[in-house]
Amino acid sequence: MKKIKLTLIAITIVGGMGAAIAANAKEHQAARLDLYFLGGDGVFYPAGVEGVDYTCLTHFEGVCTYTYDPARRRYTPYNFGMYGPISIQQ
């Protein structure tokens, strides 16, 4: 009985660690990717850093940011919502 209990605890711990790593994978990937937003004029512009330069307003439909795939020479949707620049007034 103790062996089964220890095995289940070990599986739970390993599963929890795997879930935590998977949940943060997209965040870490975004730090390495150049993200772009589509301007009203149909041109893609660098988005900046999420939470510093912009936020994705998730209660809107559409694509917030894109990544660029040089092999295909096209932009691919990355985050969904509406691009919202953060302006800091001084």
Biopython code that builds the backbone (N, CA, C, O; Angstrom):
import numpy as np
from Bio.PDB.StructureBuilder import StructureBuilder

atoms = [
    (1, "MET", "N", (0.820, -1.194, 0.000)),
    (1, "MET", "CA", (0.000, 0.000, 0.000)),
    (1, "MET", "C", (0.865, 1.260, 0.000)),
    (1, "MET", "O", (0.556, 2.241, -0.676)),
    (2, "LYS", "N", (1.966, 1.214, 0.780)),
    (2, "LYS", "CA", (2.849, 2.379, 0.834)),
    (2, "LYS", "C", (3.514, 2.622, -0.521)),
    (2, "LYS", "O", (3.706, 3.772, -0.916)),
    (3, "LYS", "N", (3.868, 1.554, -1.233)),
    (3, "LYS", "CA", (4.504, 1.707, -2.540)),
    (3, "LYS", "C", (3.554, 2.359, -3.536)),
    (3, "LYS", "O", (3.965, 3.201, -4.335)),
    (4, "ILE", "N", (2.301, 1.976, -3.488)),
    (4, "ILE", "CA", (1.305, 2.568, -4.392)),
    (4, "ILE", "C", (1.117, 4.044, -4.056)),
    (4, "ILE", "O", (1.048, 4.888, -4.950)),
    (5, "LYS", "N", (1.036, 4.344, -2.777)),
    (5, "LYS", "CA", (0.856, 5.726, -2.333)),
    (5, "LYS", "C", (2.052, 6.586, -2.757)),
    (5, "LYS", "O", (1.862, 7.693, -3.262)),
    (6, "LEU", "N", (3.270, 6.097, -2.560)),
    (6, "LEU", "CA", (4.461, 6.844, -2.958)),
    (6, "LEU", "C", (4.537, 7.017, -4.470)),
    (6, "LEU", "O", (4.962, 8.065, -4.957)),
    (7, "THR", "N", (4.129, 5.997, -5.209)),
    (7, "THR", "CA", (4.125, 6.094, -6.672)),
    (7, "THR", "C", (3.138, 7.162, -7.130)),
    (7, "THR", "O", (3.454, 7.960, -8.012)),
    (8, "LEU", "N", (1.951, 7.182, -6.540)),
    (8, "LEU", "CA", (0.951, 8.194, -6.906)),
    (8, "LEU", "C", (1.416, 9.603, -6.544)),
    (8, "LEU", "O", (1.180, 10.546, -7.299)),
    (9, "ILE", "N", (2.060, 9.747, -5.419)),
    (9, "ILE", "CA", (2.589, 11.061, -5.033)),
    (9, "ILE", "C", (3.678, 11.502, -6.007)),
    (9, "ILE", "O", (3.711, 12.666, -6.406)),
    (10, "ALA", "N", (4.559, 10.600, -6.391)),
    (10, "ALA", "CA", (5.621, 10.925, -7.335)),
    (10, "ALA", "C", (5.040, 11.321, -8.692)),
    (10, "ALA", "O", (5.507, 12.277, -9.311)),
    (11, "ILE", "N", (4.025, 10.593, -9.156)),
    (11, "ILE", "CA", (3.378, 10.925, -10.433)),
    (11, "ILE", "C", (2.717, 12.298, -10.353)),
    (11, "ILE", "O", (2.795, 13.079, -11.301)),
    (12, "THR", "N", (2.078, 12.593, -9.249)),
    (12, "THR", "CA", (1.428, 13.895, -9.063)),
    (12, "THR", "C", (2.441, 15.027, -9.085)),
    (12, "THR", "O", (2.201, 16.059, -9.711)),
    (13, "ILE", "N", (3.560, 14.848, -8.415)),
    (13, "ILE", "CA", (4.595, 15.885, -8.374)),
    (13, "ILE", "C", (5.183, 16.113, -9.764)),
    (13, "ILE", "O", (5.326, 17.255, -10.199)),
    (14, "VAL", "N", (5.522, 15.036, -10.455)),
    (14, "VAL", "CA", (6.092, 15.164, -11.801)),
    (14, "VAL", "C", (5.074, 15.785, -12.752)),
    (14, "VAL", "O", (5.432, 16.632, -13.571)),
    (15, "GLY", "N", (3.813, 15.376, -12.655)),
    (15, "GLY", "CA", (2.762, 15.957, -13.496)),
    (15, "GLY", "C", (2.572, 17.437, -13.230)),
    (15, "GLY", "O", (2.383, 18.217, -14.163)),
    (16, "GLY", "N", (2.617, 17.829, -11.974)),
    (16, "GLY", "CA", (2.489, 19.240, -11.629)),
    (16, "GLY", "C", (3.637, 20.076, -12.160)),
    (16, "GLY", "O", (3.440, 21.197, -12.630)),
    (17, "MET", "N", (4.836, 19.524, -12.082)),
    (17, "MET", "CA", (5.995, 20.242, -12.618)),
    (17, "MET", "C", (5.871, 20.389, -14.133)),
    (17, "MET", "O", (6.173, 21.449, -14.681)),
    (18, "GLY", "N", (5.432, 19.342, -14.802)),
    (18, "GLY", "CA", (5.253, 19.401, -16.251)),
    (18, "GLY", "C", (4.205, 20.424, -16.652)),
    (18, "GLY", "O", (4.388, 21.152, -17.628)),
    (19, "ALA", "N", (3.114, 20.486, -15.909)),
    (19, "ALA", "CA", (2.056, 21.461, -16.190)),
    (19, "ALA", "C", (2.552, 22.889, -15.981)),
    (19, "ALA", "O", (2.220, 23.782, -16.761)),
    (20, "ALA", "N", (3.333, 23.106, -14.947)),
    (20, "ALA", "CA", (3.865, 24.448, -14.690)),
    (20, "ALA", "C", (4.812, 24.884, -15.799)),
    (20, "ALA", "O", (4.791, 26.041, -16.220)),
    (21, "ILE", "N", (5.629, 23.972, -16.266)),
    (21, "ILE", "CA", (6.557, 24.299, -17.356)),
    (21, "ILE", "C", (5.788, 24.592, -18.635)),
    (21, "ILE", "O", (6.112, 25.544, -19.344)),
    (22, "ALA", "N", (4.780, 23.793, -18.938)),
    (22, "ALA", "CA", (3.992, 23.996, -20.153)),
    (22, "ALA", "C", (3.225, 25.309, -20.110)),
    (22, "ALA", "O", (3.092, 25.976, -21.137)),
    (23, "ALA", "N", (2.720, 25.692, -18.948)),
    (23, "ALA", "CA", (1.956, 26.928, -18.823)),
    (23, "ALA", "C", (2.818, 28.153, -19.086)),
    (23, "ALA", "O", (2.332, 29.154, -19.614)),
    (24, "ASN", "N", (4.088, 28.080, -18.724)),
    (24, "ASN", "CA", (4.974, 29.226, -18.915)),
    (24, "ASN", "C", (5.744, 29.182, -20.230)),
    (24, "ASN", "O", (6.482, 30.118, -20.536)),
    (25, "ALA", "N", (5.592, 28.134, -21.003)),
    (25, "ALA", "CA", (6.363, 27.990, -22.238)),
    (25, "ALA", "C", (6.055, 29.101, -23.234)),
    (25, "ALA", "O", (6.967, 29.637, -23.864)),
    (26, "LYS", "N", (4.778, 29.452, -23.381)),
    (26, "LYS", "CA", (4.419, 30.491, -24.345)),
    (26, "LYS", "C", (4.982, 31.841, -23.906)),
    (26, "LYS", "O", (5.427, 32.629, -24.741)),
    (27, "GLU", "N", (4.965, 32.110, -22.605)),
    (27, "GLU", "CA", (5.505, 33.370, -22.095)),
    (27, "GLU", "C", (6.996, 33.475, -22.382)),
    (27, "GLU", "O", (7.474, 34.528, -22.805)),
    (28, "HIS", "N", (7.728, 32.400, -22.159)),
    (28, "HIS", "CA", (9.162, 32.414, -22.414)),
    (28, "HIS", "C", (9.456, 32.473, -23.902)),
    (28, "HIS", "O", (10.434, 33.095, -24.317)),
    (29, "GLN", "N", (8.622, 31.837, -24.704)),
    (29, "GLN", "CA", (8.807, 31.879, -26.153)),
    (29, "GLN", "C", (8.586, 33.302, -26.669)),
    (29, "GLN", "O", (9.300, 33.760, -27.560)),
    (30, "ALA", "N", (7.603, 33.991, -26.111)),
    (30, "ALA", "CA", (7.323, 35.360, -26.546)),
    (30, "ALA", "C", (8.497, 36.279, -26.259)),
    (30, "ALA", "O", (8.719, 37.241, -26.994)),
    (31, "ALA", "N", (9.247, 36.006, -25.212)),
    (31, "ALA", "CA", (10.405, 36.836, -24.890)),
    (31, "ALA", "C", (11.486, 36.713, -25.953)),
    (31, "ALA", "O", (12.289, 37.629, -26.128)),
    (32, "ARG", "N", (11.515, 35.582, -26.670)),
    (32, "ARG", "CA", (12.521, 35.373, -27.702)),
    (32, "ARG", "C", (12.024, 35.745, -29.099)),
    (32, "ARG", "O", (12.825, 35.853, -30.027)),
    (33, "LEU", "N", (10.711, 35.941, -29.260)),
    (33, "LEU", "CA", (10.150, 36.226, -30.575)),
    (33, "LEU", "C", (9.983, 37.715, -30.791)),
    (33, "LEU", "O", (9.711, 38.466, -29.854)),
    (34, "ASP", "N", (10.147, 38.129, -32.023)),
    (34, "ASP", "CA", (9.791, 39.492, -32.386)),
    (34, "ASP", "C", (8.311, 39.473, -32.748)),
    (34, "ASP", "O", (7.898, 38.749, -33.654)),
    (35, "LEU", "N", (7.519, 40.265, -32.043)),
    (35, "LEU", "CA", (6.086, 40.313, -32.293)),
    (35, "LEU", "C", (5.731, 41.595, -33.023)),
    (35, "LEU", "O", (6.370, 42.631, -32.834)),
    (36, "TYR", "N", (4.707, 41.515, -33.857)),
    (36, "TYR", "CA", (4.268, 42.630, -34.678)),
    (36, "TYR", "C", (2.768, 42.809, -34.528)),
    (36, "TYR", "O", (2.050, 41.871, -34.181)),
    (37, "PHE", "N", (2.298, 44.035, -34.795)),
    (37, "PHE", "CA", (0.858, 44.275, -34.860)),
    (37, "PHE", "C", (0.544, 44.869, -36.223)),
    (37, "PHE", "O", (1.390, 45.497, -36.860)),
    (38, "LEU", "N", (-0.685, 44.657, -36.651)),
    (38, "LEU", "CA", (-1.128, 45.144, -37.951)),
    (38, "LEU", "C", (-1.758, 46.511, -37.767)),
    (38, "LEU", "O", (-2.786, 46.648, -37.103)),
    (39, "GLY", "N", (-1.133, 47.523, -38.360)),
    (39, "GLY", "CA", (-1.655, 48.875, -38.257)),
    (39, "GLY", "C", (-2.877, 49.071, -39.121)),
    (39, "GLY", "O", (-3.169, 48.252, -39.993)),
    (40, "GLY", "N", (-3.585, 50.144, -38.884)),
    (40, "GLY", "CA", (-4.782, 50.459, -39.648)),
    (40, "GLY", "C", (-4.512, 50.679, -41.124)),
    (40, "GLY", "O", (-5.431, 50.612, -41.940)),
    (41, "ASP", "N", (-3.244, 50.946, -41.481)),
    (41, "ASP", "CA", (-2.875, 51.161, -42.875)),
    (41, "ASP", "C", (-2.457, 49.871, -43.581)),
    (41, "ASP", "O", (-2.003, 49.909, -44.725)),
    (42, "GLY", "N", (-2.611, 48.714, -42.892)),
    (42, "GLY", "CA", (-2.272, 47.430, -43.502)),
    (42, "GLY", "C", (-0.805, 47.065, -43.437)),
    (42, "GLY", "O", (-0.379, 46.103, -44.076)),
    (43, "VAL", "N", (-0.013, 47.825, -42.667)),
    (43, "VAL", "CA", (1.423, 47.580, -42.528)),
    (43, "VAL", "C", (1.689, 46.979, -41.151)),
    (43, "VAL", "O", (1.070, 47.386, -40.168)),
    (44, "PHE", "N", (2.610, 46.009, -41.072)),
    (44, "PHE", "CA", (2.990, 45.405, -39.796)),
    (44, "PHE", "C", (4.086, 46.243, -39.145)),
    (44, "PHE", "O", (5.051, 46.643, -39.796)),
    (45, "TYR", "N", (3.917, 46.503, -37.842)),
    (45, "TYR", "CA", (4.873, 47.293, -37.065)),
    (45, "TYR", "C", (5.346, 46.474, -35.867)),
    (45, "TYR", "O", (4.599, 45.624, -35.383)),
    (46, "PRO", "N", (6.570, 46.704, -35.371)),
    (46, "PRO", "CA", (7.018, 46.008, -34.150)),
    (46, "PRO", "C", (6.084, 46.343, -32.982)),
    (46, "PRO", "O", (5.749, 47.505, -32.752)),
    (47, "ALA", "N", (5.674, 45.309, -32.255)),
    (47, "ALA", "CA", (4.707, 45.498, -31.168)),
    (47, "ALA", "C", (5.363, 46.004, -29.895)),
    (47, "ALA", "O", (4.728, 46.721, -29.122)),
    (48, "GLY", "N", (6.612, 45.650, -29.662)),
    (48, "GLY", "CA", (7.262, 46.031, -28.414)),
    (48, "GLY", "C", (7.135, 44.923, -27.387)),
    (48, "GLY", "O", (7.045, 43.748, -27.742)),
    (49, "VAL", "N", (7.126, 45.288, -26.131)),
    (49, "VAL", "CA", (7.067, 44.335, -25.026)),
    (49, "VAL", "C", (5.673, 44.371, -24.417)),
    (49, "VAL", "O", (5.180, 45.433, -24.035)),
    (50, "GLU", "N", (5.035, 43.196, -24.328)),
    (50, "GLU", "CA", (3.690, 43.145, -23.755)),
    (50, "GLU", "C", (3.733, 43.546, -22.288)),
    (50, "GLU", "O", (4.592, 43.089, -21.534)),
    (51, "GLY", "N", (2.813, 44.393, -21.896)),
    (51, "GLY", "CA", (2.758, 44.886, -20.524)),
    (51, "GLY", "C", (3.558, 46.155, -20.322)),
    (51, "GLY", "O", (3.374, 46.853, -19.325)),
    (52, "VAL", "N", (4.453, 46.464, -21.264)),
    (52, "VAL", "CA", (5.248, 47.687, -21.189)),
    (52, "VAL", "C", (4.828, 48.632, -22.313)),
    (52, "VAL", "O", (4.486, 49.788, -22.064)),
    (53, "ASP", "N", (4.856, 48.136, -23.540)),
    (53, "ASP", "CA", (4.512, 48.947, -24.703)),
    (53, "ASP", "C", (3.068, 48.754, -25.165)),
    (53, "ASP", "O", (2.474, 49.662, -25.747)),
    (54, "TYR", "N", (2.506, 47.575, -24.906)),
    (54, "TYR", "CA", (1.150, 47.280, -25.366)),
    (54, "TYR", "C", (0.512, 46.227, -24.480)),
    (54, "TYR", "O", (1.178, 45.581, -23.671)),
    (55, "THR", "N", (-0.799, 46.068, -24.651)),
    (55, "THR", "CA", (-1.542, 44.989, -24.020)),
    (55, "THR", "C", (-2.509, 44.425, -25.038)),
    (55, "THR", "O", (-2.968, 45.144, -25.925)),
    (56, "CYS", "N", (-2.821, 43.157, -24.920)),
    (56, "CYS", "CA", (-3.828, 42.530, -25.780)),
    (56, "CYS", "C", (-5.150, 42.539, -25.025)),
    (56, "CYS", "O", (-5.293, 41.888, -23.990)),
    (57, "LEU", "N", (-6.100, 43.275, -25.551)),
    (57, "LEU", "CA", (-7.414, 43.366, -24.928)),
    (57, "LEU", "C", (-8.212, 42.144, -25.367)),
    (57, "LEU", "O", (-8.705, 42.089, -26.494)),
    (58, "THR", "N", (-8.337, 41.177, -24.487)),
    (58, "THR", "CA", (-8.852, 39.867, -24.872)),
    (58, "THR", "C", (-10.363, 39.813, -25.038)),
    (58, "THR", "O", (-10.872, 38.817, -25.553)),
    (59, "HIS", "N", (-11.093, 40.823, -24.631)),
    (59, "HIS", "CA", (-12.540, 40.774, -24.792)),
    (59, "HIS", "C", (-12.967, 41.254, -26.181)),
    (59, "HIS", "O", (-14.158, 41.442, -26.429)),
    (60, "PHE", "N", (-12.016, 41.452, -27.079)),
    (60, "PHE", "CA", (-12.293, 41.809, -28.467)),
    (60, "PHE", "C", (-11.899, 40.653, -29.371)),
    (60, "PHE", "O", (-10.966, 39.911, -29.063)),
    (61, "GLU", "N", (-12.603, 40.496, -30.485)),
    (61, "GLU", "CA", (-12.244, 39.476, -31.452)),
    (61, "GLU", "C", (-11.161, 40.021, -32.373)),
    (61, "GLU", "O", (-11.055, 41.232, -32.570)),
    (62, "GLY", "N", (-10.369, 39.136, -32.928)),
    (62, "GLY", "CA", (-9.325, 39.521, -33.860)),
    (62, "GLY", "C", (-7.971, 39.047, -33.393)),
    (62, "GLY", "O", (-7.852, 38.305, -32.418)),
    (63, "VAL", "N", (-6.950, 39.488, -34.104)),
    (63, "VAL", "CA", (-5.575, 39.106, -33.787)),
    (63, "VAL", "C", (-4.864, 40.302, -33.188)),
    (63, "VAL", "O", (-4.890, 41.395, -33.753)),
    (64, "CYS", "N", (-4.232, 40.100, -32.052)),
    (64, "CYS", "CA", (-3.507, 41.167, -31.366)),
    (64, "CYS", "C", (-2.096, 41.303, -31.925)),
    (64, "CYS", "O", (-1.701, 42.380, -32.370)),
    (65, "THR", "N", (-1.339, 40.213, -31.903)),
    (65, "THR", "CA", (0.041, 40.255, -32.382)),
    (65, "THR", "C", (0.324, 39.090, -33.323)),
    (65, "THR", "O", (-0.362, 38.068, -33.314)),
    (66, "TYR", "N", (1.347, 39.280, -34.124)),
    (66, "TYR", "CA", (1.773, 38.299, -35.117)),
    (66, "TYR", "C", (3.263, 38.019, -34.945)),
    (66, "TYR", "O", (4.003, 38.829, -34.387)),
    (67, "THR", "N", (3.686, 36.856, -35.435)),
    (67, "THR", "CA", (5.110, 36.569, -35.580)),
    (67, "THR", "C", (5.400, 36.528, -37.071)),
    (67, "THR", "O", (4.493, 36.324, -37.878)),
    (68, "TYR", "N", (6.655, 36.722, -37.440)),
    (68, "TYR", "CA", (7.033, 36.672, -38.845)),
    (68, "TYR", "C", (7.812, 35.391, -39.101)),
    (68, "TYR", "O", (8.767, 35.085, -38.387)),
    (69, "ASP", "N", (7.406, 34.644, -40.119)),
    (69, "ASP", "CA", (8.078, 33.410, -40.509)),
    (69, "ASP", "C", (8.868, 33.692, -41.785)),
    (69, "ASP", "O", (8.284, 33.744, -42.867)),
    (70, "PRO", "N", (10.185, 33.874, -41.677)),
    (70, "PRO", "CA", (10.974, 34.208, -42.866)),
    (70, "PRO", "C", (11.009, 33.089, -43.903)),
    (70, "PRO", "O", (11.175, 33.361, -45.092)),
    (71, "ALA", "N", (10.855, 31.834, -43.473)),
    (71, "ALA", "CA", (10.866, 30.734, -44.431)),
    (71, "ALA", "C", (9.647, 30.804, -45.359)),
    (71, "ALA", "O", (9.747, 30.529, -46.554)),
    (72, "ARG", "N", (8.518, 31.170, -44.799)),
    (72, "ARG", "CA", (7.287, 31.288, -45.599)),
    (72, "ARG", "C", (7.034, 32.710, -46.072)),
    (72, "ARG", "O", (6.161, 32.957, -46.904)),
    (73, "ARG", "N", (7.808, 33.641, -45.530)),
    (73, "ARG", "CA", (7.649, 35.069, -45.816)),
    (73, "ARG", "C", (6.219, 35.537, -45.561)),
    (73, "ARG", "O", (5.584, 36.169, -46.405)),
    (74, "ARG", "N", (5.733, 35.197, -44.353)),
    (74, "ARG", "CA", (4.393, 35.631, -43.981)),
    (74, "ARG", "C", (4.277, 35.810, -42.475)),
    (74, "ARG", "O", (5.066, 35.269, -41.700)),
    (75, "TYR", "N", (3.280, 36.578, -42.087)),
    (75, "TYR", "CA", (2.997, 36.821, -40.676)),
    (75, "TYR", "C", (1.947, 35.806, -40.202)),
    (75, "TYR", "O", (0.967, 35.533, -40.896)),
    (76, "THR", "N", (2.174, 35.262, -39.012)),
    (76, "THR", "CA", (1.288, 34.256, -38.443)),
    (76, "THR", "C", (0.697, 34.791, -37.146)),
    (76, "THR", "O", (1.434, 35.338, -36.325)),
    (77, "PRO", "N", (-0.624, 34.650, -36.933)),
    (77, "PRO", "CA", (-1.225, 35.121, -35.676)),
    (77, "PRO", "C", (-0.566, 34.466, -34.460)),
    (77, "PRO", "O", (-0.268, 33.272, -34.468)),
    (78, "TYR", "N", (-0.345, 35.267, -33.423)),
    (78, "TYR", "CA", (0.293, 34.758, -32.201)),
    (78, "TYR", "C", (-0.635, 34.907, -30.996)),
    (78, "TYR", "O", (-0.955, 33.917, -30.338)),
    (79, "ASN", "N", (-1.072, 36.136, -30.701)),
    (79, "ASN", "CA", (-2.013, 36.397, -29.606)),
    (79, "ASN", "C", (-3.305, 36.935, -30.193)),
    (79, "ASN", "O", (-3.297, 37.640, -31.202)),
    (80, "PHE", "N", (-4.410, 36.597, -29.555)),
    (80, "PHE", "CA", (-5.700, 37.048, -30.045)),
    (80, "PHE", "C", (-6.276, 38.115, -29.126)),
    (80, "PHE", "O", (-5.985, 38.147, -27.930)),
    (81, "GLY", "N", (-7.091, 38.980, -29.700)),
    (81, "GLY", "CA", (-7.673, 40.103, -28.979)),
    (81, "GLY", "C", (-7.482, 41.355, -29.808)),
    (81, "GLY", "O", (-7.407, 41.283, -31.035)),
    (82, "MET", "N", (-7.403, 42.496, -29.158)),
    (82, "MET", "CA", (-7.167, 43.762, -29.851)),
    (82, "MET", "C", (-5.905, 44.407, -29.298)),
    (82, "MET", "O", (-5.725, 44.498, -28.084)),
    (83, "TYR", "N", (-5.037, 44.851, -30.193)),
    (83, "TYR", "CA", (-3.789, 45.508, -29.797)),
    (83, "TYR", "C", (-4.131, 46.836, -29.138)),
    (83, "TYR", "O", (-4.866, 47.644, -29.705)),
    (84, "GLY", "N", (-3.604, 47.059, -27.953)),
    (84, "GLY", "CA", (-3.823, 48.307, -27.232)),
    (84, "GLY", "C", (-2.503, 48.881, -26.765)),
    (84, "GLY", "O", (-1.903, 48.359, -25.826)),
    (85, "PRO", "N", (-2.028, 49.966, -27.412)),
    (85, "PRO", "CA", (-0.774, 50.564, -26.962)),
    (85, "PRO", "C", (-0.926, 51.168, -25.567)),
    (85, "PRO", "O", (-1.990, 51.663, -25.197)),
    (86, "ILE", "N", (0.147, 51.114, -24.818)),
    (86, "ILE", "CA", (0.179, 51.707, -23.480)),
    (86, "ILE", "C", (0.949, 53.011, -23.602)),
    (86, "ILE", "O", (2.132, 53.010, -23.941)),
    (87, "SER", "N", (0.286, 54.112, -23.329)),
    (87, "SER", "CA", (0.972, 55.397, -23.407)),
    (87, "SER", "C", (1.261, 55.897, -22.005)),
    (87, "SER", "O", (0.408, 55.857, -21.119)),
    (88, "ILE", "N", (2.477, 56.365, -21.827)),
    (88, "ILE", "CA", (2.886, 56.905, -20.532)),
    (88, "ILE", "C", (2.982, 58.406, -20.678)),
    (88, "ILE", "O", (3.786, 58.915, -21.459)),
    (89, "GLN", "N", (2.152, 59.119, -19.916)),
    (89, "GLN", "CA", (2.162, 60.576, -19.987)),
    (89, "GLN", "C", (3.052, 61.121, -18.882)),
    (89, "GLN", "O", (3.011, 60.656, -17.743)),
    (90, "GLN", "N", (3.854, 62.111, -19.235)),
    (90, "GLN", "CA", (4.748, 62.701, -18.243)),
    (90, "GLN", "C", (4.356, 64.112, -17.959)),
    (90, "GLN", "O", (4.995, 64.779, -17.145)),
]
sb = StructureBuilder()
sb.init_structure("model")
sb.init_model(0)
sb.init_chain("A")
sb.init_seg("    ")
for serial, (resi, resn, name, xyz) in enumerate(atoms, 1):
    if name == "N":
        sb.init_residue(resn, " ", resi, " ")
    sb.init_atom(name, np.array(xyz, "f"), 0.0, 1.0, " ", f" {name:<3s}", serial, name[0])
structure = sb.get_structure()
